[in-house]
Amino acid sequence: MSRPARIGAEAALARLPGWATASGEREALTRTYRFADFNAAFAFMTRVAMKAEQLDHHPEWFNVYNRVEVILTTHDADGVTELDVALATFMDQAAAQAGSTPT
């Protein structure tokens, strides 16, 4: 399966309100979601995990209680690609449906 070419964080961020450039030396996107409780956060992560498997593109994430911190990058492209945009868009939609509050 061919992987998408690198598009860069700046191009991706123009299409992803609420996302930011991750700190560090590599090119990546980041966003934090907050939910009503742990069950809502875990349900969001489960839904995203199913989509990530479908896309064969997996997020880096960290969960504490109602908070899910996400980092997206395409490792084999050494930066941000359309896969990151697709997964970020799905995450935003899933979070909105789960009642996430913006951070």
N, C-alpha and C positions, 0 to 999 in steps of 0.2 A: 504494500500500500504506500503510495507516495504521500509525503507530508507537505503541508502548505509552506510556502516561502515566508520568510520573515517580513513583516510589514512595519514593525517598530511600535514602540509604546505610544508615541505621539499620535500616530494615525489611529490606533485603537482607542485611545482616550477621547478623541474627538467624537467617537460614536458611543461612548460608555459613560454617561453622567454618573457621578458618585464614585467612580473608580479613581485611583491615583497610581503614580509610579512607586513601586516598592523601593525601599532604601537598600543600599548595598551595591556591589559591583556589577551584578548582572541585570539585564533588562527584564523586568517583570511588572505585572499589575497587581494591585492589592485593593481589598475592600473588607470592611468589617460589617457584619450583620448582627442585629440584636433582635431577639424574639421574646415572647411572653414568658417562656420557661424552658427548661431543658428538653422536655418532650417536643416542643415546637422546633427547637434548634436541631435536635437529632432527626426529626422527621424531614426537615429541610436537607440535612446532610445525606440522608438515605435516598431521597429523590434525586439529588445531584449525583450521587454515586452511580445510580442507574444510568443517567445520561452520560456520565464520564466514561463508563464502560462502553456504551454505544458509540461514542466518539473516539474511543481508545485514546483518551486525553484526560489525565488525572490531576486534580488540584493538589496543591500543598495547603493544608489547613490545620487550624488549631481551634479546639472547642473547650470553653469553660462555661458551664451552666447554660446561660441563655445567649452567649456570644460565640460567633463563628468568624474567625479571621481567615481570609483566603489570600493565597498568592497564586497567580497564574503566569506561566511561561512555557514555552515549548522548548524543552531541553535539547532535542536533536536539531533545532533551528538556531539555538543559542540566542533566543529572544522571543518576542511576541509575534504571533501569527493569527490567522483567521480562526484557528482552533480556539485560541484564547478568547477571541471576541464572541464566538458561538457559545462557549461554555459560560462566559460572563453574562451574556444576554439571557441565557436559560436560568442562571442563578438569580438574576434580578427579578425575573418573572416568578420563579418559585418562591423567592423571599416575599415578594409583594402578596402573593396568594396566601402565604403563611402568616401574614400580618407583621412582618419585620418592620422595625422602626429605623429610619435612617440614622447613620452615625457620622 
